[in-house]
Amino acid sequence: MPLYNKYHPIAVSRVTEGTGLRKMAGSRKVRTKDIAVFARQFYTMLNAGIPIVTCLDILRKQTKNNLLKEALVQVDESVQAGSSLSESLKDHKNVFPELFIYMMEAGEVSGTLESIMERMAVHYEKESKMQRKIAEAMAYPVLLVIVSVVVVVFMLIAILPTFLSMFEGNGILLPAPTRLLLHISNALRHHGPALLLIGIAVGYTLRRSVRTDSGRKSLDQLKLKLPVVKNLVMKSSVFRFTRTLSILLASGIPLLSAMKIVAKVVGNRVVADAILTIREDLRKGFDLSGSIQRQGIFPFMVVSMVQVGEASGTLDDVLSRTADYYEEETDAAIQKMTTMLEPVMLILMAVVIGFIVIAMYLPMIDMMQTIQ
């Protein structure tokens, strides 16, 4: 066989479907909603008696998320080659949550994969619903901030210099608020691109620092100190803790293993560290309710409900009922935060724009007083 360009093949491998999408999909994420839809569809087909291999083939063809589609192609091939579903999923931990993989393994061992898939569908549907509510609650305040910044910058760059040029030309001494705004306006007009680059650099640095362990923990500590945010963060963490632990215990997962998994899904590093400390107390022989109470991170109601569950031997059921309660409490906290943020943002917007308008009219008022 002739050799072209003097290149010699040193390895030959089969390219699987979807490999070409890796770079395109690499920057994308698999959302909780995608996992919820995947689990619900998987459960529906399993419940109908369709084999796992056929389920995977159908799911990979109809999944719209490219990253999830590529992972399912490889999982399908791995299962067809003889690997178990959980073993195949472990090769794609960047796509499938650890909780999901662990539960699939438990379902295969216990022979209850269908029921566990249903629990996962319900779990991620509730998680997706909560995330959507939080995003919707923050949409209006964020929009107000954007509109406020645009209006203020427009007034400082376009309106303020034109309005005040006539006073500077007449040698009128500008009041202190007006001079302050004029300095800001000059900085924006003459050094706008540099200030924008500095802002982008600061934002990028903060984003990178938040992704580190220390930065994430500092941010999570701050969330637990802010008056309104603290209530929402704590209730959502309790909801995730009780819901996830209930599912794991009901599926036959040992408590120590369950606590390790729960610590990764509560969504707050400070709460996660407290859960890991509780896990160490359990390893030493302490009961769950006493360990939770010693940490003091969760509301007393959680301690009381866990005590009832331990005494009655129905901890998973009690935790499930507690999760239902805190799901409603989380919804109420989201609504409360939205109700409080909207007027606060409107007031701040009115104060800033009002200050600019007053500072613009102060020279005119001084001039009229001088004339009189």
Residue pairs with C-beta under 8 A, 6 or more apart in sequence:
16 73
16 74
16 77
17 73
18 66
18 69
18 70
18 73
18 74
19 70
21 66
21 67
21 69
21 70
22 70
24 66
25 65
25 66
25 67
25 69
25 70
26 67
28 65
28 66
28 67
29 67
30 65
30 67
30 68
30 95
30 96
31 65
31 128
32 124
32 127
32 128
32 131
33 124
33 128
33 131
33 132
34 63
34 65
34 68
35 96
35 97
35 100
35 124
36 121
36 124
36 125
36 127
36 128
38 59
38 63
38 68
39 100
39 117
39 120
39 121
39 124
40 121
40 125
41 59
41 62
42 55
42 59
42 117
42 121
43 114
43 117
43 118
43 120
43 121
45 54
45 55
45 58
46 52
46 55
46 113
46 114
46 117
47 114
47 118
50 58
52 79
52 85
53 76
53 79
53 80
56 72
56 75
56 76
56 79
57 76
59 72
60 69
60 72
60 73
60 76
63 69
63 72
67 95
68 95
71 92
71 95
71 96
74 88
74 91
74 92
75 85
75 88
75 89
75 91
75 92
78 87
78 88
78 91
79 85
79 88
84 105
84 108
85 104
85 108
85 113
86 101
86 102
86 104
86 105
86 108
89 96
89 100
89 101
89 104
90 101
93 101
97 265
98 261
98 264
99 120
99 123
99 244
99 248
99 261
99 264
99 265
100 120
100 124
102 248
102 253
102 257
102 261
103 116
103 119
103 120
103 247
103 248
103 251
104 113
104 116
104 117
106 116
106 251
106 252
106 253
107 113
107 114
107 115
107 116
107 117
107 251
110 116
110 251
110 252
112 251
116 251
119 247
119 250
119 251
120 247
123 243
123 244
123 247
126 243
126 327
127 240
130 236
130 239
130 327
130 330
133 331
133 334
134 232
134 236
134 334
137 334
137 335
137 337
137 338
137 341
140 338
140 341
140 342
141 338
141 341
141 342
141 345
144 342
144 345
144 346
144 349
145 345
147 349
148 345
148 348
148 349
148 352
148 353
151 349
151 353
152 352
152 353
152 356
153 188
155 353
155 356
156 181
156 184
156 185
156 188
156 356
157 185
157 188
157 189
157 192
159 360
160 181
160 182
160 185
160 356
160 360
161 182
161 185
161 189
163 360
164 174
164 178
164 182
164 360
164 363
167 174
167 363
167 364
167 367
168 174
172 363
172 366
172 367
174 182
174 362
174 363
175 359
175 362
175 363
175 366
177 355
177 358
177 359
177 362
178 359
178 360
178 362
178 363
180 359
181 356
181 359
181 360
187 195
188 195
208 215
209 215
210 216
210 219
213 269
216 269
217 269
217 270
217 273
220 233
220 268
220 269
220 270
220 271
221 270
223 229
223 230
223 233
223 268
224 230
224 233
224 234
224 268
224 270
228 336
228 337
228 340
228 341
229 337
231 333
231 336
231 337
232 330
232 333
232 334
232 337
233 267
233 268
234 271
234 298
234 299
235 326
235 329
235 330
235 333
236 267
236 330
236 333
237 266
237 267
237 268
237 271
238 298
238 299
238 302
238 322
238 326
239 323
239 326
239 327
239 329
239 330
240 262
240 265
240 266
240 267
241 262
241 266
241 271
241 275
241 298
241 302
242 302
242 319
242 320
242 322
242 323
242 326
243 319
243 320
243 323
243 327
244 258
244 261
244 262
244 265
244 266
245 258
245 259
245 262
245 316
245 319
246 316
246 317
246 319
246 320
246 323
248 257
248 258
248 261
248 262
249 255
249 258
249 315
249 316
249 319
250 316
250 317
250 320
253 261
255 282
255 288
256 279
256 282
256 283
259 275
259 276
259 278
259 279
259 282
260 276
260 279
262 275
263 272
263 273
263 275
263 276
263 279
264 272
266 272
266 275
270 297
271 297
274 295
274 297
277 291
277 295
278 288
278 291
278 292
278 295
281 290
281 291
281 294
282 288
282 291
287 310
288 306
288 310
288 315
289 303
289 304
289 306
289 307
289 310
292 298
292 302
292 303
292 306
293 300
293 303
301 322
302 322
305 318
305 319
305 321
305 322
306 315
306 318
306 319
308 318
309 315
309 316
309 317
309 318
309 319
312 318
